Amino acid sequence: MSPMVASVLCALAAAFLFACASVAQQSAAAQVPEDQSLIATLMRSPRWWAGLVGDGGGYLMQVVALALGSVLIVQPLLVSMLLFALPLSARFSGYRFTRRSWTLAIGLTLALGVFLVVGNPTEGNADAALGEWAVPLAAVVVVIATATLVGLSPRVEPGWRALLLGGASGGLYGVAVAFTKYVTDLFDDGALAVVSAWQSWALVAAGVLGVYLQQRAFQVGPLSASLPAMTIGEPVVAVFLGMAVLDERLRVSGTGIVVIALSAVVMLVATIGLSRDQAALTSGANAASPLSS
């Protein structure tokens, strides 16, 4: 078996494991009433822990896939997690994954894959100073904070809450991605350099808060509302910070820019469409209210 074929198979295996993990975690979180402590309750859930094990297995398969093949092959294949997770979630929740839902899910997966491949940014300056981070990072924080506050409001319908919290979680993961390269390089200078850098603590804070908001998104609404928003939030925020702060540039011009723009539109439309479609179906199956028109 060639390394490229092995990389593809490992990437698909990682996507499947990530999908199973998301379904298990959402299933566990959805059982927790909002007046109970979410994290404390999940820590006692074997299903939630099984989801964490799935995440760990998916990450290991992703590492192997990246060791055997190109990022441009592996990353788009990981997006196929949506095509595993959404029908699995529908199956175990007792509702039907419709033809329209399949169309939206495939469209979202293809659009995100195109966005990652065509927009593949050049590597930039990972050690940008704090002053260069201030304005772009503040803008991202404001957007994430706004989405979080609205998503946590019990007056907002469950589908929208899941979408907003999922998007906020994905955005925080994107922030973590933007800091990862610099923090990883610091390990060459020893542990003291890592713990004394503000980027390390920003990475930890973004990751921890991202995990918490992910579980809240899983708790308040269907996976079809939260997971697509989460999946597109990470690369969009990471690319924005990479271009605004780290001097990365998209490797596109002319027609490529149009393709990127169209991909972004398709991602947005498909994400909202999936949320509306599946939230309406789950209202009869598991008491999740549909999104308003």
KOLPA-536501 format. One record per residue (C-alpha): y, x, z; chain. Coordinates in nm, 2 decimals, always signed. Each point is the difference from the previous one (the first is absolute). Layout:
BEGIN
+--------+--------+--------+--------+
:     py :     px :     pz : cadena :
+--------+--------+--------+--------+
:      Y :      X :      Z :      A :
...
+--------+--------+--------+--------+
This chain:
BEGIN
+--------+--------+--------+--------+
:     py :     px :     pz : cadena :
+--------+--------+--------+--------+
:  +0.00 :  +0.00 :  +0.00 :      A :
:  +0.34 :  +0.14 :  -0.10 :      A :
:  +0.27 :  +0.05 :  +0.27 :      A :
:  +0.22 :  -0.26 :  -0.17 :      A :
:  -0.27 :  -0.27 :  +0.01 :      A :
:  -0.08 :  +0.09 :  +0.36 :      A :
:  +0.37 :  -0.03 :  +0.09 :      A :
:  +0.02 :  -0.34 :  -0.16 :      A :
:  -0.30 :  -0.13 :  +0.19 :      A :
:  +0.13 :  +0.14 :  +0.33 :      A :
:  +0.34 :  -0.16 :  -0.06 :      A :
:  -0.16 :  -0.34 :  -0.07 :      A :
:  -0.22 :  +0.04 :  +0.31 :      A :
:  +0.32 :  +0.08 :  +0.20 :      A :
:  +0.17 :  -0.31 :  -0.14 :      A :
:  -0.30 :  -0.21 :  +0.10 :      A :
:  -0.01 :  +0.14 :  +0.35 :      A :
:  +0.38 :  -0.05 :  +0.04 :      A :
:  -0.05 :  -0.36 :  -0.12 :      A :
:  -0.28 :  -0.08 :  +0.24 :      A :
:  +0.21 :  +0.16 :  +0.28 :      A :
:  +0.30 :  -0.22 :  -0.08 :      A :
:  -0.21 :  -0.31 :  -0.01 :      A :
:  -0.17 :  +0.08 :  +0.34 :      A :
:  +0.34 :  +0.08 :  +0.16 :      A :
:  +0.17 :  -0.31 :  -0.13 :      A :
:  -0.29 :  -0.22 :  +0.11 :      A :
:  +0.02 :  +0.15 :  +0.35 :      A :
:  +0.38 :  -0.02 :  +0.02 :      A :
:  +0.02 :  -0.36 :  -0.13 :      A :
:  -0.21 :  -0.11 :  +0.30 :      A :
:  +0.27 :  +0.13 :  +0.25 :      A :
:  +0.25 :  -0.27 :  +0.11 :      A :
:  +0.36 :  +0.12 :  -0.02 :      A :
:  +0.05 :  -0.05 :  +0.37 :      A :
:  -0.26 :  +0.26 :  +0.08 :      A :
:  +0.03 :  +0.38 :  -0.02 :      A :
:  -0.11 :  +0.09 :  -0.35 :      A :
:  -0.09 :  +0.36 :  +0.05 :      A :
:  -0.18 :  -0.05 :  +0.33 :      A :
:  -0.20 :  -0.28 :  -0.14 :      A :
:  -0.09 :  +0.19 :  -0.32 :      A :
:  -0.12 :  +0.30 :  +0.21 :      A :
:  -0.27 :  -0.23 :  +0.13 :      A :
:  -0.11 :  -0.12 :  -0.34 :      A :
:  -0.31 :  +0.16 :  -0.16 :      A :
:  +0.10 :  -0.14 :  -0.34 :      A :
:  +0.34 :  +0.18 :  +0.03 :      A :
:  -0.16 :  +0.33 :  +0.09 :      A :
:  -0.24 :  -0.04 :  -0.29 :      A :
:  +0.31 :  -0.03 :  -0.22 :      A :
:  +0.13 :  +0.33 :  +0.14 :      A :
:  -0.33 :  +0.16 :  -0.08 :      A :
:  +0.03 :  -0.13 :  -0.35 :      A :
:  +0.35 :  +0.15 :  -0.03 :      A :
:  -0.14 :  +0.33 :  +0.12 :      A :
:  -0.28 :  -0.01 :  -0.26 :      A :
:  +0.25 :  -0.10 :  -0.27 :      A :
:  +0.23 :  +0.29 :  +0.09 :      A :
:  -0.29 :  +0.25 :  -0.02 :      A :
:  -0.11 :  -0.13 :  -0.34 :      A :
:  +0.36 :  +0.02 :  -0.11 :      A :
:  +0.02 :  +0.37 :  +0.11 :      A :
:  -0.32 :  +0.07 :  -0.19 :      A :
:  +0.13 :  -0.18 :  -0.31 :      A :
:  +0.32 :  +0.20 :  +0.01 :      A :
:  -0.19 :  +0.33 :  +0.04 :      A :
:  -0.20 :  -0.08 :  -0.31 :      A :
:  +0.26 :  -0.16 :  -0.22 :      A :
:  +0.37 :  -0.05 :  -0.08 :      A :
:  +0.24 :  -0.21 :  +0.21 :      A :
:  +0.09 :  -0.19 :  -0.32 :      A :
:  -0.36 :  -0.11 :  -0.02 :      A :
:  -0.07 :  -0.07 :  +0.37 :      A :
:  +0.32 :  -0.18 :  +0.11 :      A :
:  -0.01 :  -0.28 :  -0.26 :      A :
:  -0.37 :  -0.05 :  +0.07 :      A :
:  +0.07 :  -0.05 :  +0.37 :      A :
:  +0.23 :  -0.29 :  -0.09 :      A :
:  -0.32 :  -0.18 :  -0.11 :      A :
:  -0.04 :  -0.06 :  +0.37 :      A :
:  +0.19 :  -0.33 :  -0.06 :      A :
:  -0.27 :  -0.12 :  -0.25 :      A :
:  -0.27 :  +0.06 :  +0.27 :      A :
:  +0.20 :  -0.12 :  +0.31 :      A :
:  +0.15 :  -0.33 :  -0.12 :      A :
:  -0.32 :  -0.17 :  -0.13 :      A :
:  -0.19 :  +0.14 :  +0.31 :      A :
:  +0.26 :  -0.15 :  +0.22 :      A :
:  -0.02 :  -0.33 :  -0.18 :      A :
:  -0.38 :  +0.00 :  +0.02 :      A :
:  -0.01 :  +0.05 :  +0.38 :      A :
:  +0.29 :  -0.23 :  +0.06 :      A :
:  -0.17 :  -0.29 :  -0.17 :      A :
:  +0.24 :  -0.06 :  -0.29 :      A :
:  -0.02 :  +0.05 :  -0.38 :      A :
:  +0.15 :  +0.30 :  -0.18 :      A :
:  +0.14 :  -0.18 :  -0.31 :      A :
:  +0.03 :  +0.12 :  -0.36 :      A :
:  +0.38 :  +0.01 :  +0.05 :      A :
:  -0.05 :  +0.22 :  +0.31 :      A :
:  -0.22 :  +0.24 :  -0.19 :      A :
:  +0.26 :  +0.02 :  -0.28 :      A :
:  +0.27 :  +0.08 :  +0.25 :      A :
:  -0.21 :  +0.25 :  +0.19 :      A :
:  -0.10 :  +0.18 :  -0.32 :      A :
:  +0.36 :  +0.00 :  -0.13 :      A :
:  +0.12 :  +0.14 :  +0.33 :      A :
:  -0.26 :  +0.27 :  +0.00 :      A :
:  +0.07 :  +0.11 :  -0.36 :      A :
:  +0.37 :  -0.01 :  +0.06 :      A :
:  -0.02 :  +0.22 :  +0.31 :      A :
:  -0.24 :  +0.23 :  -0.18 :      A :
:  +0.25 :  +0.04 :  -0.29 :      A :
:  +0.28 :  +0.05 :  +0.25 :      A :
:  -0.19 :  +0.28 :  +0.17 :      A :
:  -0.11 :  +0.17 :  -0.33 :      A :
:  +0.31 :  -0.03 :  -0.21 :      A :
:  +0.25 :  +0.05 :  +0.28 :      A :
:  -0.19 :  +0.30 :  +0.14 :      A :
:  +0.29 :  +0.20 :  +0.16 :      A :
:  +0.04 :  +0.37 :  -0.01 :      A :
:  -0.03 :  +0.19 :  +0.32 :      A :
:  +0.33 :  +0.05 :  +0.18 :      A :
:  +0.15 :  +0.17 :  +0.30 :      A :
:  -0.21 :  -0.10 :  +0.30 :      A :
:  +0.23 :  +0.16 :  +0.26 :      A :
:  +0.32 :  -0.20 :  -0.05 :      A :
:  +0.24 :  +0.01 :  +0.29 :      A :
:  +0.06 :  -0.29 :  +0.24 :      A :
:  +0.34 :  -0.07 :  -0.16 :      A :
:  -0.16 :  -0.06 :  -0.34 :      A :
:  -0.24 :  -0.25 :  +0.16 :      A :
:  +0.26 :  -0.20 :  +0.19 :      A :
:  +0.13 :  -0.25 :  -0.26 :      A :
:  -0.32 :  -0.06 :  -0.21 :      A :
:  -0.22 :  -0.02 :  +0.31 :      A :
:  +0.25 :  -0.23 :  +0.18 :      A :
:  -0.01 :  -0.24 :  -0.30 :      A :
:  -0.38 :  -0.01 :  +0.01 :      A :
:  +0.01 :  -0.06 :  +0.37 :      A :
:  +0.24 :  -0.29 :  -0.04 :      A :
:  -0.22 :  -0.17 :  -0.26 :      A :
:  -0.31 :  +0.05 :  +0.21 :      A :
:  +0.17 :  -0.12 :  +0.31 :      A :
:  +0.13 :  -0.31 :  -0.17 :      A :
:  -0.35 :  -0.08 :  -0.15 :      A :
:  -0.15 :  +0.05 :  +0.34 :      A :
:  +0.24 :  -0.22 :  +0.19 :      A :
:  -0.04 :  -0.28 :  -0.25 :      A :
:  -0.38 :  +0.05 :  -0.01 :      A :
:  -0.03 :  -0.02 :  +0.38 :      A :
:  +0.19 :  -0.33 :  +0.02 :      A :
:  -0.23 :  -0.29 :  +0.07 :      A :
:  +0.23 :  -0.23 :  -0.19 :      A :
:  -0.09 :  +0.17 :  -0.33 :      A :
:  -0.32 :  -0.13 :  -0.18 :      A :
:  -0.31 :  +0.22 :  +0.05 :      A :
:  -0.03 :  +0.11 :  -0.36 :      A :
:  +0.35 :  +0.13 :  -0.02 :      A :
:  -0.04 :  +0.16 :  +0.35 :      A :
:  -0.32 :  +0.19 :  -0.12 :      A :
:  +0.18 :  +0.11 :  -0.32 :      A :
:  +0.30 :  +0.13 :  +0.18 :      A :
:  -0.19 :  +0.18 :  +0.28 :      A :
:  -0.24 :  +0.14 :  -0.26 :      A :
:  +0.29 :  +0.13 :  -0.21 :      A :
:  +0.16 :  +0.15 :  +0.32 :      A :
:  -0.33 :  +0.17 :  +0.09 :      A :
:  -0.04 :  +0.14 :  -0.35 :      A :
:  +0.36 :  +0.12 :  +0.01 :      A :
:  -0.06 :  +0.19 :  +0.32 :      A :
:  -0.31 :  +0.16 :  -0.15 :      A :
:  +0.22 :  +0.10 :  -0.29 :      A :
:  +0.24 :  +0.17 :  +0.25 :      A :
:  -0.30 :  +0.18 :  +0.15 :      A :
:  -0.11 :  +0.12 :  -0.35 :      A :
:  +0.35 :  +0.14 :  -0.06 :      A :
:  -0.03 :  +0.22 :  +0.32 :      A :
:  -0.36 :  +0.10 :  -0.04 :      A :
:  +0.04 :  +0.29 :  -0.24 :      A :
:  +0.26 :  +0.17 :  +0.22 :      A :
:  -0.20 :  -0.05 :  +0.32 :      A :
:  -0.32 :  +0.12 :  -0.17 :      A :
:  +0.17 :  +0.32 :  -0.11 :      A :
:  +0.12 :  +0.06 :  +0.36 :      A :
:  -0.36 :  +0.06 :  +0.12 :      A :
:  +0.02 :  +0.34 :  -0.17 :      A :
:  +0.26 :  +0.09 :  +0.26 :      A :
:  -0.20 :  -0.11 :  +0.30 :      A :
:  -0.02 :  -0.30 :  +0.23 :      A :
:  +0.34 :  +0.07 :  +0.16 :      A :
:  +0.18 :  -0.04 :  -0.33 :      A :
:  -0.18 :  -0.33 :  -0.06 :      A :
:  +0.09 :  -0.16 :  +0.34 :      A :
:  +0.36 :  +0.13 :  +0.00 :      A :
:  +0.08 :  -0.15 :  -0.34 :      A :
:  +0.17 :  -0.34 :  -0.01 :      A :
:  -0.18 :  -0.08 :  -0.32 :      A :
:  -0.33 :  +0.01 :  +0.19 :      A :
:  +0.11 :  -0.26 :  +0.25 :      A :
:  +0.15 :  -0.22 :  -0.27 :      A :
:  -0.34 :  +0.02 :  -0.18 :      A :
:  -0.18 :  -0.11 :  +0.32 :      A :
:  +0.25 :  -0.28 :  +0.07 :      A :
:  -0.02 :  -0.14 :  -0.35 :      A :
:  -0.38 :  +0.02 :  +0.00 :      A :
:  -0.05 :  -0.17 :  +0.34 :      A :
:  +0.26 :  -0.27 :  -0.07 :      A :
:  -0.15 :  -0.05 :  -0.34 :      A :
:  -0.35 :  -0.06 :  +0.15 :      A :
:  +0.14 :  -0.25 :  +0.25 :      A :
:  +0.19 :  -0.20 :  -0.27 :      A :
:  -0.31 :  +0.01 :  -0.21 :      A :
:  -0.20 :  -0.17 :  +0.27 :      A :
:  +0.28 :  -0.25 :  +0.06 :      A :
:  +0.00 :  -0.08 :  -0.37 :      A :
:  -0.38 :  -0.05 :  +0.01 :      A :
:  +0.05 :  -0.23 :  +0.31 :      A :
:  +0.25 :  -0.24 :  -0.13 :      A :
:  -0.11 :  -0.07 :  -0.36 :      A :
:  -0.26 :  +0.04 :  -0.27 :      A :
:  -0.11 :  +0.34 :  -0.13 :      A :
:  +0.12 :  -0.10 :  -0.35 :      A :
:  +0.36 :  -0.02 :  +0.13 :      A :
:  +0.01 :  +0.32 :  +0.20 :      A :
:  -0.22 :  +0.25 :  -0.18 :      A :
:  +0.17 :  -0.01 :  -0.35 :      A :
:  +0.34 :  +0.05 :  +0.17 :      A :
:  -0.14 :  +0.28 :  +0.21 :      A :
:  -0.15 :  +0.17 :  -0.30 :      A :
:  +0.31 :  +0.00 :  -0.21 :      A :
:  +0.24 :  +0.07 :  +0.29 :      A :
:  -0.15 :  +0.35 :  +0.07 :      A :
:  +0.05 :  +0.16 :  -0.35 :      A :
:  +0.33 :  -0.17 :  -0.06 :      A :
:  +0.16 :  +0.13 :  +0.32 :      A :
:  -0.16 :  +0.34 :  -0.04 :      A :
:  +0.13 :  +0.03 :  -0.36 :      A :
:  +0.35 :  -0.11 :  +0.11 :      A :
:  +0.02 :  +0.25 :  +0.28 :      A :
:  -0.15 :  +0.27 :  -0.22 :      A :
:  +0.27 :  -0.05 :  -0.26 :      A :
:  +0.29 :  -0.06 :  +0.24 :      A :
:  -0.08 :  +0.28 :  +0.25 :      A :
:  -0.26 :  +0.24 :  -0.13 :      A :
:  +0.14 :  +0.05 :  -0.35 :      A :
:  -0.31 :  -0.14 :  -0.16 :      A :
:  +0.04 :  -0.15 :  -0.35 :      A :
:  -0.21 :  -0.25 :  -0.19 :      A :
:  -0.16 :  +0.16 :  -0.31 :      A :
:  +0.12 :  -0.28 :  -0.23 :      A :
:  +0.28 :  -0.06 :  -0.25 :      A :
:  +0.07 :  -0.26 :  -0.26 :      A :
:  -0.30 :  -0.23 :  -0.04 :      A :
:  -0.15 :  +0.13 :  +0.33 :      A :
:  +0.30 :  -0.14 :  +0.20 :      A :
:  -0.05 :  -0.34 :  -0.16 :      A :
:  -0.37 :  +0.01 :  +0.09 :      A :
:  +0.08 :  +0.09 :  +0.36 :      A :
:  +0.25 :  -0.28 :  +0.02 :      A :
:  -0.24 :  -0.25 :  -0.14 :      A :
:  -0.28 :  +0.12 :  +0.23 :      A :
:  +0.24 :  -0.06 :  +0.30 :      A :
:  +0.07 :  -0.35 :  -0.12 :      A :
:  -0.37 :  -0.08 :  -0.04 :      A :
:  -0.08 :  +0.14 :  +0.34 :      A :
:  +0.27 :  -0.22 :  +0.16 :      A :
:  -0.10 :  -0.32 :  -0.18 :      A :
:  -0.37 :  +0.05 :  +0.05 :      A :
:  +0.04 :  +0.08 :  +0.37 :      A :
:  +0.21 :  -0.32 :  +0.07 :      A :
:  -0.23 :  -0.20 :  -0.23 :      A :
:  -0.31 :  +0.11 :  +0.19 :      A :
:  +0.16 :  -0.08 :  +0.33 :      A :
:  +0.10 :  -0.35 :  -0.11 :      A :
:  -0.34 :  -0.07 :  -0.17 :      A :
:  -0.23 :  +0.12 :  +0.28 :      A :
:  +0.21 :  -0.13 :  +0.29 :      A :
:  -0.02 :  -0.35 :  -0.16 :      A :
:  -0.38 :  +0.03 :  -0.02 :      A :
:  -0.05 :  +0.14 :  +0.35 :      A :
:  +0.21 :  -0.28 :  +0.15 :      A :
:  -0.30 :  -0.23 :  -0.03 :      A :
:  -0.26 :  +0.27 :  +0.09 :      A :
:  +0.14 :  +0.18 :  +0.30 :      A :
:  +0.32 :  -0.19 :  +0.10 :      A :
:  +0.24 :  +0.25 :  -0.17 :      A :
:  +0.31 :  -0.18 :  -0.12 :      A :
:  +0.10 :  +0.04 :  -0.37 :      A :
:  +0.31 :  +0.17 :  -0.11 :      A :
:  +0.28 :  -0.22 :  -0.08 :      A :
:  +0.12 :  -0.04 :  -0.35 :      A :
+--------+--------+--------+--------+
